[in-house]
Structures are given as structure tokens and as C-alpha cells.
């Protein structure tokens, strides 16, 4: 049975790839990792895989169906430089986004710290999802805590999943959301920007072509509140309206 090829960027010691292996889904064809100590671990864990040094040298996605990229949080973390993706380390995600113009993998998985959603009134997430939409991707993100999976550590991270031909919301939200058995009421301007979101679909006062910009603008007045928005929304490019998927996750 043929399994999807996975290209791992900013691999570290391969934690995301271990998850794919334990799920018996996909096989790693190449890694990119700049830290020598981590590359030593990768050579041991993936002895038959090509190991590359620096994402800055990336020119294509090696024909992979799945690309994983837990890019550096150095400039996005509250404990870091807080320069956002204009920083030299976290800004390497732009190399990944630029490469989408050359090759579009079916799936792209990005991971980083939750502060990415808030820093600079959401500038980083605004730029990332804007680039994904411009390349024809449907996307969704969710903040997940590692302790929810039995690890004795509170480690909240944003996982953003994008696809060229699939609704990533069914992967990130499906099992938890379940059927909606209560009446959902929402404001027309509630997008859940800081917690979980999918391709915004626009409204009467915010056309779909401008909806990402409107989403960021509307969020500015709510960033400091940090209250979950109910419901969250996601959608598919080209379809009118949003799809209510239940309560927002954090």
C-alpha cells in the first residue's frame, strides 16, 4: 500500500513525524533542520531519508503530498524578540509560503505558539492565511494543549492545517464538535479570530475578497478581551456564507 510522502521542514528531532508514524500514515522523504544536535537524532531515527541543512535553501517541496512546518517561534513567543514574522527566524515561514508558487502540496501543516494569533494585532496569522488563500488553499487552525493527550505538561500550540482539495476543519474539529443539538446564535461580526478560524466568507459589509482584512480589523477591538467567540466559522473559497461548526475551541 502506497502512503503519502511527507516533507518535514524545521524538523527538530521529528516530533510531528513521530505522530504520523504512530498513526501509521505517510512516510518521511526528507527533512530540513539547521541544528547539528537535532540532525544527529534525525539520522538515527530516519537513516534512509535525505537530511537537508537550511529551509532558506528550499526551492521546492520534493513532490511531497504532505508538508509539515513547525517554524521557529523565536520572534513570535512572548518570551522571545516579539518582532513577528519580520524577524530573521520566524520569518523563515515566508520561504515556505513563497515556495507554494512553485509547487502546491495537497496538505500543509504549520505549528507555532498561540502568541502568533495576538502579536501585532494578528499580523502574522493575517499574512499567513492571506498567502494560503491566494494560492487556493482552504485552511483552519486550532489551539491544542499537549496535556489533553496525557502529557504532564501544559504546552499550548497553534496547529494550522491547509489543503488544496479537502476541508481541514473536518480534521481539526470533527470528532470534538459533534452534531449541534442546541440553537446557535451569533453576531454577524463574530469570527473567532484569536482562537479558531477557517477561510472567512464575508458578509454584506465585508465582501469575501476583503474578508481576511475585515477579520483582522474587526478583531482589534476584541484582542484584549480574550473571551471565546461562539460560534466559530470556516468555509471553502468560492462558496457564499460561513458554516457554523459549534463552539470555539481553545
C-alpha positions as CSV (number, residue, x, y, z in Angstrom):
1,X,0.0,0.0,0.0
2,X,1.4,3.4,-1.0
3,X,1.4,6.0,1.7
4,X,1.6,9.8,1.3
5,X,5.1,11.3,1.1
6,X,5.9,13.7,3.9
7,X,8.4,16.6,3.7
8,X,9.4,17.8,7.1
9,X,10.6,21.4,7.5
10,X,12.1,22.8,10.7
11,X,12.1,19.2,11.8
12,X,13.7,19.4,15.2
13,X,14.0,15.8,16.4
14,X,10.9,14.8,14.5
15,X,8.1,15.0,16.9
16,X,5.4,15.7,14.3
17,X,6.7,13.0,12.1
18,X,6.6,10.6,15.0
19,X,2.9,11.3,15.3
20,X,2.4,10.4,11.7
21,X,4.3,7.2,12.2
22,X,2.3,6.2,15.3
23,X,-0.9,6.9,13.3
24,X,0.6,4.6,10.5
25,X,0.1,7.4,8.0
26,X,2.6,8.6,5.5
27,X,6.4,8.3,5.2
28,X,9.1,10.9,5.5
29,X,11.1,11.5,2.3
30,X,13.3,14.4,3.5
31,X,13.9,16.7,6.5
32,X,15.3,20.2,6.9
33,X,16.9,21.1,10.2
34,X,19.7,23.5,10.9
35,X,20.7,22.4,14.5
36,X,23.5,19.9,14.4
37,X,22.5,18.0,17.5
38,X,18.9,17.6,16.2
39,X,20.3,16.4,12.8
40,X,22.2,13.7,14.6
41,X,19.0,12.4,16.1
42,X,17.2,12.5,12.7
43,X,20.0,10.5,11.1
44,X,19.4,7.8,13.7
45,X,15.6,8.0,13.5
46,X,15.4,8.3,9.7
47,X,18.5,6.6,8.4
48,X,17.2,6.2,4.8
49,X,16.0,9.8,4.4
50,X,17.7,12.8,2.8
51,X,18.6,15.4,5.5
52,X,19.0,19.0,4.4
53,X,20.5,21.8,6.4
54,X,18.5,25.0,6.0
55,X,15.0,25.9,4.9
56,X,16.4,29.1,3.5
57,X,17.8,26.9,0.7
58,X,14.3,25.4,-0.1
59,X,13.4,25.5,-3.8
60,X,10.5,23.1,-4.0
61,X,8.6,20.5,-1.9
62,X,10.3,17.4,-3.3
63,X,6.9,16.2,-4.7
64,X,5.6,15.6,-1.2
65,X,1.8,15.3,-0.6
66,X,2.1,16.5,3.0
67,X,4.5,19.3,4.2
68,X,4.9,19.9,7.9
69,X,6.5,23.1,9.2
70,X,6.8,23.8,12.9
71,X,8.6,27.0,12.1
72,X,10.7,28.9,14.7
73,X,8.8,30.7,17.5
74,X,11.9,32.9,18.4
75,X,10.3,36.1,17.1
76,X,6.7,35.2,18.0
77,X,6.9,34.0,21.6
78,X,6.1,36.3,24.5
79,X,9.5,35.3,25.9
80,X,11.2,36.0,22.6
81,X,12.1,39.0,20.5
82,X,8.4,39.7,19.6
83,X,9.3,41.0,16.2
84,X,6.8,38.7,14.5
85,X,7.5,37.1,11.1
86,X,9.6,40.2,10.2
87,X,12.1,38.5,12.5
88,X,15.0,36.6,10.9
89,X,14.0,33.2,12.5
90,X,10.2,33.2,12.5
91,X,10.2,35.0,9.1
92,X,11.5,31.8,7.5
93,X,7.8,30.8,7.2
94,X,7.7,33.2,4.3
95,X,10.1,30.9,2.4
96,X,7.6,28.1,2.8
97,X,4.7,30.3,1.6
98,X,6.7,31.7,-1.4
99,X,7.5,28.1,-2.5
100,X,3.8,27.5,-2.9
101,X,4.1,29.5,-6.1
102,X,6.4,26.7,-7.4
103,X,4.7,23.6,-6.0
104,X,1.4,23.1,-4.1
105,X,1.4,20.1,-1.8
106,X,-2.0,18.7,-1.1
107,X,-1.6,19.3,2.6
108,X,0.3,21.9,4.6
109,X,0.6,21.7,8.4
110,X,2.0,24.7,10.3
111,X,2.7,24.9,14.0
112,X,3.7,27.7,16.4
113,X,2.9,29.4,19.7
114,X,-0.5,30.9,20.4
115,X,1.0,34.4,20.7
116,X,1.2,34.3,16.9
117,X,-2.5,35.0,16.9
118,X,-2.2,38.1,19.1
119,X,1.2,39.7,18.4
120,X,0.9,42.9,16.4
121,X,-3.0,42.5,16.4
122,X,-2.6,39.2,14.5
123,X,-0.3,40.4,11.8
124,X,1.4,37.0,11.4
125,X,-1.7,34.9,11.1
126,X,-3.2,37.5,8.8
127,X,-0.3,37.3,6.4
128,X,-0.1,33.5,6.5
129,X,-3.7,32.8,5.8
130,X,-3.8,35.5,3.2
131,X,-1.0,33.8,1.4
132,X,-2.7,30.4,1.7
133,X,-5.9,31.8,0.3
134,X,-4.1,33.4,-2.6
135,X,-2.7,30.0,-3.5
136,X,-6.1,28.4,-3.5
137,X,-5.9,26.7,-0.1
138,X,-8.8,26.0,2.3
139,X,-7.5,26.4,5.9
140,X,-8.4,26.1,9.6
141,X,-6.5,26.4,12.8
142,X,-6.9,25.3,16.4
143,X,-5.0,25.8,19.6
144,X,-4.2,22.4,21.2
145,X,-2.7,21.7,24.6
146,X,-0.4,18.8,24.9
147,X,-1.8,17.8,28.3
148,X,-5.1,16.9,26.5
149,X,-3.2,13.9,25.2
150,X,-1.8,12.6,28.5
151,X,1.5,14.5,28.7
152,X,2.2,16.0,32.1
153,X,3.0,19.4,30.6
154,X,0.9,22.4,29.7
155,X,2.1,23.3,26.1
156,X,-0.4,25.1,24.0
157,X,0.3,25.4,20.3
158,X,-1.5,26.6,17.2
159,X,-1.9,24.0,14.5
160,X,-2.9,25.4,11.2
161,X,-3.9,22.9,8.5
162,X,-4.4,23.8,4.9
163,X,-5.5,21.7,1.9
164,X,-5.9,22.1,-1.9
165,X,-8.9,19.7,-2.1
166,X,-10.2,18.9,1.4
167,X,-11.9,20.8,4.2
168,X,-9.3,20.8,7.0
169,X,-11.9,21.7,9.5
170,X,-13.2,18.1,9.4
171,X,-9.8,17.0,10.6
172,X,-9.2,19.6,13.3
173,X,-12.8,19.9,14.6
174,X,-14.8,16.9,13.5
175,X,-14.6,14.5,16.4
176,X,-14.9,17.2,19.1
177,X,-17.6,19.3,17.6
178,X,-20.2,16.6,17.1
179,X,-23.7,17.4,16.0
180,X,-25.1,20.7,17.1
181,X,-28.1,19.9,19.4
182,X,-28.7,23.5,20.7
183,X,-29.8,26.7,18.9
184,X,-26.8,28.6,17.7
185,X,-27.0,32.4,18.0
186,X,-24.2,34.6,16.8
187,X,-23.4,38.2,15.9
188,X,-22.7,38.9,12.2
189,X,-19.3,40.3,13.1
190,X,-18.0,37.3,15.2
191,X,-15.2,35.5,13.5
192,X,-13.3,33.8,16.4
193,X,-10.1,35.3,15.1
194,X,-8.0,34.7,18.1
195,X,-9.0,31.1,18.8
196,X,-10.1,29.1,15.8
197,X,-11.0,30.1,12.3
198,X,-11.3,28.9,8.7
199,X,-11.5,30.8,5.4
200,X,-13.7,33.8,6.1
201,X,-16.5,34.0,3.7
202,X,-17.5,37.7,4.0
203,X,-20.8,39.4,4.8
204,X,-22.9,42.3,3.5
205,X,-20.5,44.8,4.9
206,X,-17.3,42.8,4.3
207,X,-17.1,41.2,0.8
208,X,-15.4,37.8,0.5
209,X,-12.5,39.3,-1.4
210,X,-11.8,41.6,1.5
211,X,-12.9,39.3,4.4
212,X,-9.4,38.4,5.7
213,X,-8.6,42.1,6.0
214,X,-12.0,42.8,7.7
215,X,-11.5,39.9,10.0
216,X,-8.2,41.3,11.2
217,X,-9.7,44.8,11.5
218,X,-12.7,43.6,13.5
219,X,-10.5,41.6,15.8
220,X,-8.6,44.6,17.1
221,X,-11.4,45.7,19.4
222,X,-11.6,42.3,20.9
223,X,-8.0,41.2,21.2
224,X,-7.7,42.3,24.8
225,X,-10.9,40.6,26.0
226,X,-9.6,37.1,25.3
227,X,-13.2,35.7,25.5
228,X,-14.0,32.8,23.3
229,X,-16.3,33.6,20.4
230,X,-19.3,31.3,19.9
231,X,-19.7,30.0,17.2
232,X,-16.5,29.7,15.1
233,X,-16.6,29.8,11.4
234,X,-14.9,28.0,8.5
235,X,-15.6,27.7,4.8
236,X,-14.4,26.9,1.3
237,X,-13.3,29.6,-1.2
238,X,-16.0,30.4,-3.7
239,X,-19.0,29.4,-1.6
240,X,-21.1,32.2,0.0
241,X,-21.7,32.5,3.7
242,X,-19.9,30.8,6.6
243,X,-20.6,27.4,8.2
244,X,-21.3,27.4,11.9
245,X,-19.4,24.5,13.4
246,X,-20.3,24.8,17.1
247,X,-18.4,26.3,20.0
248,X,-15.0,27.8,19.5
249,X,-12.1,25.7,20.8
250,X,-9.1,26.8,22.8
